[in-house]
Amino acid sequence: MKILLIILIYFSAINVLESRELENCNFLTEKYEKIYNLPNNLLTSIALVESGIKKDKNEFKSWPWTLNVSGKSIYFENKLEIFQYLKKNINSKKSIDVGCMQINTKYHLKKFKSLSHIIEPEENVKYAAIFLTSLYKKYKSWNEAISRYHSSVPERKKKYLKKVQSYWNDLRQRKIIIQTNYVESNDNQKIEYFKEVLRKENI
C-alpha cells in the first residue's frame, strides 16, 4: 500500500511540474531553440519583446495569456479567460496578436486547428520557431528574419530589430535573469520536489 502511495505521489509531482513547464513561455522558447537549432536566447528574446511582463517582484517573464488588440496589450490570468475574450472578439477584431509569441490571427490563424490551439503555449512557441526558421532560410540573415517576424515595413522592422537585439544582449550578458527550468538539472528539481512531498507525507 505504501509503495502504491509513493508511486501515485511521484507521478502527481511530475505532472504538476510538467504542467507548469508547459505554461512557461521561456521554458518553451529554450526548448524549441534547441529543437530547431536557433541561436541561443533568440526566440526567448523575441518572446520577451512580444509578451514580456513583470509579474512578480523581481522576475521579468513572457506571459502566455497575453493578447494585443488594436495596439494595446491585455494580460489575462489563465487560459480560460484569454479564450473567452478571444472567442467573443475574434470576429469584430480582425487582427489580434496571441500568446507567448504574439502570433497574429489575421495572418496565421489558418495554420492552427482552432482558437484553443493557437492559445496553447507550446503550439504558439513551436509555430514561432518554425516561422522564424522559414524566414531565415528565405532571407539568409538572422537580422532580416527577426525584423520580418514583426513586419515588412522598413521603419517598423528597424525599431523591432533594435528591441530584440537589446534583450538578446542583456540575456547574453546576464543583465536579465529568467526562470525557465529547461536545464540539465530539471530531473534533479523533480526529484527534490518529490522528496519534499514524501517528507510532508511522512513516508
PyMOL commands that place a pseudoatom at each C-alpha (Angstrom):
pseudoatom trace, name=CA, resn=MET, resi=1, chain=A, elem=C, hetatm=0, pos=[0.000, 0.000, 0.000]
pseudoatom trace, name=CA, resn=LYS, resi=2, chain=A, elem=C, hetatm=0, pos=[2.821, 2.394, 0.910]
pseudoatom trace, name=CA, resn=ILE, resi=3, chain=A, elem=C, hetatm=0, pos=[4.628, 1.621, -2.360]
pseudoatom trace, name=CA, resn=LEU, resi=4, chain=A, elem=C, hetatm=0, pos=[1.477, 2.369, -4.344]
pseudoatom trace, name=CA, resn=LEU, resi=5, chain=A, elem=C, hetatm=0, pos=[1.071, 5.658, -2.479]
pseudoatom trace, name=CA, resn=ILE, resi=6, chain=A, elem=C, hetatm=0, pos=[4.690, 6.601, -3.232]
pseudoatom trace, name=CA, resn=ILE, resi=7, chain=A, elem=C, hetatm=0, pos=[4.180, 5.860, -6.930]
pseudoatom trace, name=CA, resn=LEU, resi=8, chain=A, elem=C, hetatm=0, pos=[0.991, 7.926, -7.041]
pseudoatom trace, name=CA, resn=ILE, resi=9, chain=A, elem=C, hetatm=0, pos=[2.658, 10.856, -5.279]
pseudoatom trace, name=CA, resn=TYR, resi=10, chain=A, elem=C, hetatm=0, pos=[5.656, 10.623, -7.610]
pseudoatom trace, name=CA, resn=PHE, resi=11, chain=A, elem=C, hetatm=0, pos=[3.586, 10.811, -10.790]
pseudoatom trace, name=CA, resn=SER, resi=12, chain=A, elem=C, hetatm=0, pos=[1.441, 13.553, -9.296]
pseudoatom trace, name=CA, resn=ALA, resi=13, chain=A, elem=C, hetatm=0, pos=[4.578, 15.577, -8.569]
pseudoatom trace, name=CA, resn=ILE, resi=14, chain=A, elem=C, hetatm=0, pos=[5.908, 15.024, -12.084]
pseudoatom trace, name=CA, resn=ASN, resi=15, chain=A, elem=C, hetatm=0, pos=[2.581, 16.062, -13.633]
pseudoatom trace, name=CA, resn=VAL, resi=16, chain=A, elem=C, hetatm=0, pos=[2.451, 19.259, -11.571]
pseudoatom trace, name=CA, resn=LEU, resi=17, chain=A, elem=C, hetatm=0, pos=[5.960, 20.249, -12.667]
pseudoatom trace, name=CA, resn=GLU, resi=18, chain=A, elem=C, hetatm=0, pos=[5.366, 19.384, -16.302]
pseudoatom trace, name=CA, resn=SER, resi=19, chain=A, elem=C, hetatm=0, pos=[2.093, 21.312, -16.405]
pseudoatom trace, name=CA, resn=ARG, resi=20, chain=A, elem=C, hetatm=0, pos=[3.911, 24.363, -15.055]
pseudoatom trace, name=CA, resn=GLU, resi=21, chain=A, elem=C, hetatm=0, pos=[6.641, 23.981, -17.664]
pseudoatom trace, name=CA, resn=LEU, resi=22, chain=A, elem=C, hetatm=0, pos=[4.070, 23.757, -20.467]
pseudoatom trace, name=CA, resn=GLU, resi=23, chain=A, elem=C, hetatm=0, pos=[2.725, 27.158, -19.430]
pseudoatom trace, name=CA, resn=ASN, resi=24, chain=A, elem=C, hetatm=0, pos=[6.188, 28.706, -19.106]
pseudoatom trace, name=CA, resn=CYS, resi=25, chain=A, elem=C, hetatm=0, pos=[6.955, 30.674, -22.272]
pseudoatom trace, name=CA, resn=ASN, resi=26, chain=A, elem=C, hetatm=0, pos=[10.667, 30.880, -21.584]
pseudoatom trace, name=CA, resn=PHE, resi=27, chain=A, elem=C, hetatm=0, pos=[10.956, 27.160, -20.846]
pseudoatom trace, name=CA, resn=LEU, resi=28, chain=A, elem=C, hetatm=0, pos=[9.316, 26.543, -24.207]
pseudoatom trace, name=CA, resn=THR, resi=29, chain=A, elem=C, hetatm=0, pos=[11.415, 29.068, -26.135]
pseudoatom trace, name=CA, resn=GLU, resi=30, chain=A, elem=C, hetatm=0, pos=[14.600, 27.419, -24.854]
pseudoatom trace, name=CA, resn=LYS, resi=31, chain=A, elem=C, hetatm=0, pos=[13.197, 24.019, -25.742]
pseudoatom trace, name=CA, resn=TYR, resi=32, chain=A, elem=C, hetatm=0, pos=[12.380, 24.975, -29.336]
pseudoatom trace, name=CA, resn=GLU, resi=33, chain=A, elem=C, hetatm=0, pos=[15.588, 26.940, -29.805]
pseudoatom trace, name=CA, resn=LYS, resi=34, chain=A, elem=C, hetatm=0, pos=[17.350, 23.628, -29.285]
pseudoatom trace, name=CA, resn=ILE, resi=35, chain=A, elem=C, hetatm=0, pos=[14.946, 21.568, -31.392]
pseudoatom trace, name=CA, resn=TYR, resi=36, chain=A, elem=C, hetatm=0, pos=[15.174, 23.929, -34.386]
pseudoatom trace, name=CA, resn=ASN, resi=37, chain=A, elem=C, hetatm=0, pos=[18.826, 24.843, -33.851]
pseudoatom trace, name=CA, resn=LEU, resi=38, chain=A, elem=C, hetatm=0, pos=[18.117, 28.549, -33.405]
pseudoatom trace, name=CA, resn=PRO, resi=39, chain=A, elem=C, hetatm=0, pos=[20.727, 30.919, -31.956]
pseudoatom trace, name=CA, resn=ASN, resi=40, chain=A, elem=C, hetatm=0, pos=[20.843, 30.695, -28.178]
pseudoatom trace, name=CA, resn=ASN, resi=41, chain=A, elem=C, hetatm=0, pos=[18.319, 33.027, -26.482]
pseudoatom trace, name=CA, resn=LEU, resi=42, chain=A, elem=C, hetatm=0, pos=[16.998, 34.431, -29.774]
pseudoatom trace, name=CA, resn=LEU, resi=43, chain=A, elem=C, hetatm=0, pos=[13.477, 33.009, -29.509]
pseudoatom trace, name=CA, resn=THR, resi=44, chain=A, elem=C, hetatm=0, pos=[13.476, 33.887, -25.811]
pseudoatom trace, name=CA, resn=SER, resi=45, chain=A, elem=C, hetatm=0, pos=[14.425, 37.485, -26.644]
pseudoatom trace, name=CA, resn=ILE, resi=46, chain=A, elem=C, hetatm=0, pos=[11.602, 37.752, -29.160]
pseudoatom trace, name=CA, resn=ALA, resi=47, chain=A, elem=C, hetatm=0, pos=[9.154, 36.356, -26.596]
pseudoatom trace, name=CA, resn=LEU, resi=48, chain=A, elem=C, hetatm=0, pos=[10.244, 38.965, -24.050]
pseudoatom trace, name=CA, resn=VAL, resi=49, chain=A, elem=C, hetatm=0, pos=[9.642, 41.733, -26.586]
pseudoatom trace, name=CA, resn=GLU, resi=50, chain=A, elem=C, hetatm=0, pos=[6.296, 40.261, -27.575]
pseudoatom trace, name=CA, resn=SER, resi=51, chain=A, elem=C, hetatm=0, pos=[4.720, 39.321, -24.237]
pseudoatom trace, name=CA, resn=GLY, resi=52, chain=A, elem=C, hetatm=0, pos=[7.168, 40.282, -21.500]
pseudoatom trace, name=CA, resn=ILE, resi=53, chain=A, elem=C, hetatm=0, pos=[5.709, 41.405, -18.200]
pseudoatom trace, name=CA, resn=LYS, resi=54, chain=A, elem=C, hetatm=0, pos=[6.927, 41.879, -14.656]
pseudoatom trace, name=CA, resn=LYS, resi=55, chain=A, elem=C, hetatm=0, pos=[4.518, 39.565, -12.833]
pseudoatom trace, name=CA, resn=ASP, resi=56, chain=A, elem=C, hetatm=0, pos=[6.456, 39.132, -9.602]
pseudoatom trace, name=CA, resn=LYS, resi=57, chain=A, elem=C, hetatm=0, pos=[8.693, 41.460, -7.594]
pseudoatom trace, name=CA, resn=ASN, resi=58, chain=A, elem=C, hetatm=0, pos=[11.925, 40.863, -9.480]
pseudoatom trace, name=CA, resn=GLU, resi=59, chain=A, elem=C, hetatm=0, pos=[11.016, 38.439, -12.226]
pseudoatom trace, name=CA, resn=PHE, resi=60, chain=A, elem=C, hetatm=0, pos=[10.524, 39.569, -15.814]
pseudoatom trace, name=CA, resn=LYS, resi=61, chain=A, elem=C, hetatm=0, pos=[8.945, 36.886, -17.966]
pseudoatom trace, name=CA, resn=SER, resi=62, chain=A, elem=C, hetatm=0, pos=[6.997, 36.257, -21.125]
pseudoatom trace, name=CA, resn=TRP, resi=63, chain=A, elem=C, hetatm=0, pos=[3.343, 35.692, -20.281]
pseudoatom trace, name=CA, resn=PRO, resi=64, chain=A, elem=C, hetatm=0, pos=[1.367, 33.029, -22.184]
pseudoatom trace, name=CA, resn=TRP, resi=65, chain=A, elem=C, hetatm=0, pos=[-2.056, 34.579, -21.592]
pseudoatom trace, name=CA, resn=THR, resi=66, chain=A, elem=C, hetatm=0, pos=[-1.357, 37.825, -23.477]
pseudoatom trace, name=CA, resn=LEU, resi=67, chain=A, elem=C, hetatm=0, pos=[-3.288, 39.438, -26.314]
pseudoatom trace, name=CA, resn=ASN, resi=68, chain=A, elem=C, hetatm=0, pos=[-2.554, 42.588, -28.258]
pseudoatom trace, name=CA, resn=VAL, resi=69, chain=A, elem=C, hetatm=0, pos=[-5.745, 44.171, -29.531]
pseudoatom trace, name=CA, resn=SER, resi=70, chain=A, elem=C, hetatm=0, pos=[-5.551, 47.347, -31.617]
pseudoatom trace, name=CA, resn=GLY, resi=71, chain=A, elem=C, hetatm=0, pos=[-2.076, 48.082, -30.291]
pseudoatom trace, name=CA, resn=LYS, resi=72, chain=A, elem=C, hetatm=0, pos=[-2.985, 47.539, -26.631]
pseudoatom trace, name=CA, resn=SER, resi=73, chain=A, elem=C, hetatm=0, pos=[-1.604, 44.630, -24.614]
pseudoatom trace, name=CA, resn=ILE, resi=74, chain=A, elem=C, hetatm=0, pos=[-4.108, 42.776, -22.430]
pseudoatom trace, name=CA, resn=TYR, resi=75, chain=A, elem=C, hetatm=0, pos=[-2.899, 40.287, -19.825]
pseudoatom trace, name=CA, resn=PHE, resi=76, chain=A, elem=C, hetatm=0, pos=[-5.161, 37.512, -18.554]
pseudoatom trace, name=CA, resn=GLU, resi=77, chain=A, elem=C, hetatm=0, pos=[-4.692, 35.225, -15.570]
pseudoatom trace, name=CA, resn=ASN, resi=78, chain=A, elem=C, hetatm=0, pos=[-5.321, 31.891, -17.273]
pseudoatom trace, name=CA, resn=LYS, resi=79, chain=A, elem=C, hetatm=0, pos=[-6.213, 30.088, -20.484]
pseudoatom trace, name=CA, resn=LEU, resi=80, chain=A, elem=C, hetatm=0, pos=[-9.962, 30.163, -19.850]
pseudoatom trace, name=CA, resn=GLU, resi=81, chain=A, elem=C, hetatm=0, pos=[-10.016, 33.947, -19.539]
pseudoatom trace, name=CA, resn=ILE, resi=82, chain=A, elem=C, hetatm=0, pos=[-7.980, 34.550, -22.677]
pseudoatom trace, name=CA, resn=PHE, resi=83, chain=A, elem=C, hetatm=0, pos=[-10.018, 32.005, -24.649]
pseudoatom trace, name=CA, resn=GLN, resi=84, chain=A, elem=C, hetatm=0, pos=[-13.330, 33.566, -23.645]
pseudoatom trace, name=CA, resn=TYR, resi=85, chain=A, elem=C, hetatm=0, pos=[-12.156, 37.032, -24.656]
pseudoatom trace, name=CA, resn=LEU, resi=86, chain=A, elem=C, hetatm=0, pos=[-10.693, 35.814, -27.953]
pseudoatom trace, name=CA, resn=LYS, resi=87, chain=A, elem=C, hetatm=0, pos=[-13.800, 33.815, -28.847]
pseudoatom trace, name=CA, resn=LYS, resi=88, chain=A, elem=C, hetatm=0, pos=[-16.024, 36.824, -28.143]
pseudoatom trace, name=CA, resn=ASN, resi=89, chain=A, elem=C, hetatm=0, pos=[-13.917, 39.351, -30.081]
pseudoatom trace, name=CA, resn=ILE, resi=90, chain=A, elem=C, hetatm=0, pos=[-12.311, 37.388, -32.924]
pseudoatom trace, name=CA, resn=ASN, resi=91, chain=A, elem=C, hetatm=0, pos=[-14.960, 38.416, -35.464]
pseudoatom trace, name=CA, resn=SER, resi=92, chain=A, elem=C, hetatm=0, pos=[-15.078, 42.114, -34.588]
pseudoatom trace, name=CA, resn=LYS, resi=93, chain=A, elem=C, hetatm=0, pos=[-11.297, 42.450, -34.180]
pseudoatom trace, name=CA, resn=LYS, resi=94, chain=A, elem=C, hetatm=0, pos=[-9.825, 41.001, -37.338]
pseudoatom trace, name=CA, resn=SER, resi=95, chain=A, elem=C, hetatm=0, pos=[-6.218, 41.251, -36.191]
pseudoatom trace, name=CA, resn=ILE, resi=96, chain=A, elem=C, hetatm=0, pos=[-5.241, 40.055, -32.701]
pseudoatom trace, name=CA, resn=ASP, resi=97, chain=A, elem=C, hetatm=0, pos=[-1.783, 39.002, -31.517]
pseudoatom trace, name=CA, resn=VAL, resi=98, chain=A, elem=C, hetatm=0, pos=[-1.910, 35.902, -29.310]
pseudoatom trace, name=CA, resn=GLY, resi=99, chain=A, elem=C, hetatm=0, pos=[0.185, 34.236, -26.628]
pseudoatom trace, name=CA, resn=CYS, resi=100, chain=A, elem=C, hetatm=0, pos=[3.860, 33.948, -25.762]
pseudoatom trace, name=CA, resn=MET, resi=101, chain=A, elem=C, hetatm=0, pos=[4.989, 34.826, -29.265]
pseudoatom trace, name=CA, resn=GLN, resi=102, chain=A, elem=C, hetatm=0, pos=[2.068, 37.115, -30.184]
pseudoatom trace, name=CA, resn=ILE, resi=103, chain=A, elem=C, hetatm=0, pos=[1.033, 35.138, -33.242]
pseudoatom trace, name=CA, resn=ASN, resi=104, chain=A, elem=C, hetatm=0, pos=[-1.274, 37.284, -35.385]
pseudoatom trace, name=CA, resn=THR, resi=105, chain=A, elem=C, hetatm=0, pos=[-4.714, 35.816, -36.088]
pseudoatom trace, name=CA, resn=LYS, resi=106, chain=A, elem=C, hetatm=0, pos=[-5.157, 37.682, -39.376]
pseudoatom trace, name=CA, resn=TYR, resi=107, chain=A, elem=C, hetatm=0, pos=[-2.108, 36.114, -40.995]
pseudoatom trace, name=CA, resn=HIS, resi=108, chain=A, elem=C, hetatm=0, pos=[-1.538, 32.884, -39.091]
pseudoatom trace, name=CA, resn=LEU, resi=109, chain=A, elem=C, hetatm=0, pos=[-4.757, 31.563, -37.525]
pseudoatom trace, name=CA, resn=LYS, resi=110, chain=A, elem=C, hetatm=0, pos=[-5.430, 29.341, -40.547]
pseudoatom trace, name=CA, resn=LYS, resi=111, chain=A, elem=C, hetatm=0, pos=[-2.244, 27.427, -39.686]
pseudoatom trace, name=CA, resn=PHE, resi=112, chain=A, elem=C, hetatm=0, pos=[-3.806, 26.299, -36.402]
pseudoatom trace, name=CA, resn=LYS, resi=113, chain=A, elem=C, hetatm=0, pos=[-6.596, 23.820, -35.760]
pseudoatom trace, name=CA, resn=SER, resi=114, chain=A, elem=C, hetatm=0, pos=[-8.646, 26.240, -33.655]
pseudoatom trace, name=CA, resn=LEU, resi=115, chain=A, elem=C, hetatm=0, pos=[-8.576, 29.286, -31.363]
pseudoatom trace, name=CA, resn=SER, resi=116, chain=A, elem=C, hetatm=0, pos=[-7.770, 26.965, -28.480]
pseudoatom trace, name=CA, resn=HIS, resi=117, chain=A, elem=C, hetatm=0, pos=[-4.826, 25.582, -30.456]
pseudoatom trace, name=CA, resn=ILE, resi=118, chain=A, elem=C, hetatm=0, pos=[-3.205, 28.977, -31.105]
pseudoatom trace, name=CA, resn=ILE, resi=119, chain=A, elem=C, hetatm=0, pos=[-3.539, 29.847, -27.411]
pseudoatom trace, name=CA, resn=GLU, resi=120, chain=A, elem=C, hetatm=0, pos=[-1.697, 26.719, -26.241]
pseudoatom trace, name=CA, resn=PRO, resi=121, chain=A, elem=C, hetatm=0, pos=[1.760, 27.974, -25.180]
pseudoatom trace, name=CA, resn=GLU, resi=122, chain=A, elem=C, hetatm=0, pos=[3.616, 25.012, -26.660]
pseudoatom trace, name=CA, resn=GLU, resi=123, chain=A, elem=C, hetatm=0, pos=[1.862, 25.236, -30.034]
pseudoatom trace, name=CA, resn=ASN, resi=124, chain=A, elem=C, hetatm=0, pos=[2.286, 29.017, -30.027]
pseudoatom trace, name=CA, resn=VAL, resi=125, chain=A, elem=C, hetatm=0, pos=[6.047, 28.844, -29.421]
pseudoatom trace, name=CA, resn=LYS, resi=126, chain=A, elem=C, hetatm=0, pos=[6.575, 25.894, -31.748]
pseudoatom trace, name=CA, resn=TYR, resi=127, chain=A, elem=C, hetatm=0, pos=[4.878, 27.741, -34.598]
pseudoatom trace, name=CA, resn=ALA, resi=128, chain=A, elem=C, hetatm=0, pos=[7.003, 30.839, -33.948]
pseudoatom trace, name=CA, resn=ALA, resi=129, chain=A, elem=C, hetatm=0, pos=[10.176, 28.741, -34.101]
pseudoatom trace, name=CA, resn=ILE, resi=130, chain=A, elem=C, hetatm=0, pos=[9.107, 27.210, -37.410]
pseudoatom trace, name=CA, resn=PHE, resi=131, chain=A, elem=C, hetatm=0, pos=[8.102, 30.600, -38.825]
pseudoatom trace, name=CA, resn=LEU, resi=132, chain=A, elem=C, hetatm=0, pos=[11.374, 32.244, -37.753]
pseudoatom trace, name=CA, resn=THR, resi=133, chain=A, elem=C, hetatm=0, pos=[13.345, 29.357, -39.255]
pseudoatom trace, name=CA, resn=SER, resi=134, chain=A, elem=C, hetatm=0, pos=[11.475, 29.740, -42.562]
pseudoatom trace, name=CA, resn=LEU, resi=135, chain=A, elem=C, hetatm=0, pos=[12.251, 33.480, -42.613]
pseudoatom trace, name=CA, resn=TYR, resi=136, chain=A, elem=C, hetatm=0, pos=[15.946, 32.776, -42.053]
pseudoatom trace, name=CA, resn=LYS, resi=137, chain=A, elem=C, hetatm=0, pos=[16.021, 30.201, -44.837]
pseudoatom trace, name=CA, resn=LYS, resi=138, chain=A, elem=C, hetatm=0, pos=[14.352, 32.669, -47.185]
pseudoatom trace, name=CA, resn=TYR, resi=139, chain=A, elem=C, hetatm=0, pos=[16.431, 35.766, -46.388]
pseudoatom trace, name=CA, resn=LYS, resi=140, chain=A, elem=C, hetatm=0, pos=[19.731, 34.139, -45.276]
pseudoatom trace, name=CA, resn=SER, resi=141, chain=A, elem=C, hetatm=0, pos=[20.057, 36.636, -42.427]
pseudoatom trace, name=CA, resn=TRP, resi=142, chain=A, elem=C, hetatm=0, pos=[19.026, 36.469, -38.776]
pseudoatom trace, name=CA, resn=ASN, resi=143, chain=A, elem=C, hetatm=0, pos=[18.604, 40.245, -38.606]
pseudoatom trace, name=CA, resn=GLU, resi=144, chain=A, elem=C, hetatm=0, pos=[16.228, 40.146, -41.561]
pseudoatom trace, name=CA, resn=ALA, resi=145, chain=A, elem=C, hetatm=0, pos=[14.373, 37.133, -40.133]
pseudoatom trace, name=CA, resn=ILE, resi=146, chain=A, elem=C, hetatm=0, pos=[13.960, 38.869, -36.772]
pseudoatom trace, name=CA, resn=SER, resi=147, chain=A, elem=C, hetatm=0, pos=[12.743, 42.077, -38.411]
pseudoatom trace, name=CA, resn=ARG, resi=148, chain=A, elem=C, hetatm=0, pos=[10.255, 40.325, -40.660]
pseudoatom trace, name=CA, resn=TYR, resi=149, chain=A, elem=C, hetatm=0, pos=[8.891, 38.272, -37.778]
pseudoatom trace, name=CA, resn=HIS, resi=150, chain=A, elem=C, hetatm=0, pos=[7.242, 41.560, -36.797]
pseudoatom trace, name=CA, resn=SER, resi=151, chain=A, elem=C, hetatm=0, pos=[6.718, 43.476, -40.037]
pseudoatom trace, name=CA, resn=SER, resi=152, chain=A, elem=C, hetatm=0, pos=[7.834, 44.053, -43.613]
pseudoatom trace, name=CA, resn=VAL, resi=153, chain=A, elem=C, hetatm=0, pos=[7.595, 47.855, -43.230]
pseudoatom trace, name=CA, resn=PRO, resi=154, chain=A, elem=C, hetatm=0, pos=[11.189, 49.231, -43.128]
pseudoatom trace, name=CA, resn=GLU, resi=155, chain=A, elem=C, hetatm=0, pos=[10.750, 51.633, -40.191]
pseudoatom trace, name=CA, resn=ARG, resi=156, chain=A, elem=C, hetatm=0, pos=[8.886, 49.066, -38.079]
pseudoatom trace, name=CA, resn=LYS, resi=157, chain=A, elem=C, hetatm=0, pos=[11.464, 46.422, -38.942]
pseudoatom trace, name=CA, resn=LYS, resi=158, chain=A, elem=C, hetatm=0, pos=[14.287, 48.676, -37.765]
pseudoatom trace, name=CA, resn=LYS, resi=159, chain=A, elem=C, hetatm=0, pos=[12.650, 49.514, -34.417]
pseudoatom trace, name=CA, resn=TYR, resi=160, chain=A, elem=C, hetatm=0, pos=[11.692, 45.906, -33.741]
pseudoatom trace, name=CA, resn=LEU, resi=161, chain=A, elem=C, hetatm=0, pos=[15.160, 44.573, -34.513]
pseudoatom trace, name=CA, resn=LYS, resi=162, chain=A, elem=C, hetatm=0, pos=[16.666, 47.095, -32.113]
pseudoatom trace, name=CA, resn=LYS, resi=163, chain=A, elem=C, hetatm=0, pos=[14.326, 45.957, -29.316]
pseudoatom trace, name=CA, resn=VAL, resi=164, chain=A, elem=C, hetatm=0, pos=[15.078, 42.272, -29.836]
pseudoatom trace, name=CA, resn=GLN, resi=165, chain=A, elem=C, hetatm=0, pos=[18.826, 42.875, -30.028]
pseudoatom trace, name=CA, resn=SER, resi=166, chain=A, elem=C, hetatm=0, pos=[18.665, 44.833, -26.762]
pseudoatom trace, name=CA, resn=TYR, resi=167, chain=A, elem=C, hetatm=0, pos=[17.003, 41.927, -24.911]
pseudoatom trace, name=CA, resn=TRP, resi=168, chain=A, elem=C, hetatm=0, pos=[19.290, 39.437, -26.650]
pseudoatom trace, name=CA, resn=ASN, resi=169, chain=A, elem=C, hetatm=0, pos=[22.390, 41.299, -25.475]
pseudoatom trace, name=CA, resn=ASP, resi=170, chain=A, elem=C, hetatm=0, pos=[21.016, 41.655, -21.939]
pseudoatom trace, name=CA, resn=LEU, resi=171, chain=A, elem=C, hetatm=0, pos=[20.319, 37.925, -21.761]
pseudoatom trace, name=CA, resn=ARG, resi=172, chain=A, elem=C, hetatm=0, pos=[23.795, 37.034, -23.012]
pseudoatom trace, name=CA, resn=GLN, resi=173, chain=A, elem=C, hetatm=0, pos=[25.369, 39.423, -20.523]
pseudoatom trace, name=CA, resn=ARG, resi=174, chain=A, elem=C, hetatm=0, pos=[23.046, 38.108, -17.792]
pseudoatom trace, name=CA, resn=LYS, resi=175, chain=A, elem=C, hetatm=0, pos=[21.599, 41.552, -17.164]
pseudoatom trace, name=CA, resn=ILE, resi=176, chain=A, elem=C, hetatm=0, pos=[18.241, 39.795, -17.394]
pseudoatom trace, name=CA, resn=ILE, resi=177, chain=A, elem=C, hetatm=0, pos=[17.808, 36.546, -15.492]
pseudoatom trace, name=CA, resn=ILE, resi=178, chain=A, elem=C, hetatm=0, pos=[14.786, 34.466, -16.336]
pseudoatom trace, name=CA, resn=GLN, resi=179, chain=A, elem=C, hetatm=0, pos=[13.485, 31.263, -14.796]
pseudoatom trace, name=CA, resn=THR, resi=180, chain=A, elem=C, hetatm=0, pos=[12.959, 28.587, -17.436]
pseudoatom trace, name=CA, resn=ASN, resi=181, chain=A, elem=C, hetatm=0, pos=[13.524, 25.215, -15.722]
pseudoatom trace, name=CA, resn=TYR, resi=182, chain=A, elem=C, hetatm=0, pos=[14.795, 23.942, -19.070]
pseudoatom trace, name=CA, resn=VAL, resi=183, chain=A, elem=C, hetatm=0, pos=[18.191, 22.954, -17.756]
pseudoatom trace, name=CA, resn=GLU, resi=184, chain=A, elem=C, hetatm=0, pos=[20.096, 19.774, -17.182]
pseudoatom trace, name=CA, resn=SER, resi=185, chain=A, elem=C, hetatm=0, pos=[19.114, 19.842, -13.515]
pseudoatom trace, name=CA, resn=ASN, resi=186, chain=A, elem=C, hetatm=0, pos=[15.432, 19.585, -14.442]
pseudoatom trace, name=CA, resn=ASP, resi=187, chain=A, elem=C, hetatm=0, pos=[15.237, 15.950, -13.313]
pseudoatom trace, name=CA, resn=ASN, resi=188, chain=A, elem=C, hetatm=0, pos=[17.002, 16.848, -10.072]
pseudoatom trace, name=CA, resn=GLN, resi=189, chain=A, elem=C, hetatm=0, pos=[14.388, 19.523, -9.448]
pseudoatom trace, name=CA, resn=LYS, resi=190, chain=A, elem=C, hetatm=0, pos=[11.658, 16.943, -9.903]
pseudoatom trace, name=CA, resn=ILE, resi=191, chain=A, elem=C, hetatm=0, pos=[13.414, 14.566, -7.516]
pseudoatom trace, name=CA, resn=GLU, resi=192, chain=A, elem=C, hetatm=0, pos=[13.768, 17.282, -4.890]
pseudoatom trace, name=CA, resn=TYR, resi=193, chain=A, elem=C, hetatm=0, pos=[10.120, 18.180, -5.278]
pseudoatom trace, name=CA, resn=PHE, resi=194, chain=A, elem=C, hetatm=0, pos=[9.226, 14.515, -4.884]
pseudoatom trace, name=CA, resn=LYS, resi=195, chain=A, elem=C, hetatm=0, pos=[11.356, 14.229, -1.743]
pseudoatom trace, name=CA, resn=GLU, resi=196, chain=A, elem=C, hetatm=0, pos=[9.627, 17.242, -0.261]
pseudoatom trace, name=CA, resn=VAL, resi=197, chain=A, elem=C, hetatm=0, pos=[6.222, 15.682, -0.928]
pseudoatom trace, name=CA, resn=LEU, resi=198, chain=A, elem=C, hetatm=0, pos=[7.333, 12.480, 0.767]
pseudoatom trace, name=CA, resn=ARG, resi=199, chain=A, elem=C, hetatm=0, pos=[8.699, 14.391, 3.748]
pseudoatom trace, name=CA, resn=LYS, resi=200, chain=A, elem=C, hetatm=0, pos=[5.434, 16.254, 4.233]
pseudoatom trace, name=CA, resn=GLU, resi=201, chain=A, elem=C, hetatm=0, pos=[3.514, 12.972, 3.971]
pseudoatom trace, name=CA, resn=ASN, resi=202, chain=A, elem=C, hetatm=0, pos=[5.883, 11.335, 6.499]
pseudoatom trace, name=CA, resn=ILE, resi=203, chain=A, elem=C, hetatm=0, pos=[6.607, 8.468, 4.101]
for i in range(1, 203): cmd.bond("trace and resi %d" % i, "trace and resi %d" % (i + 1))
show_as sticks, trace
zoom trace
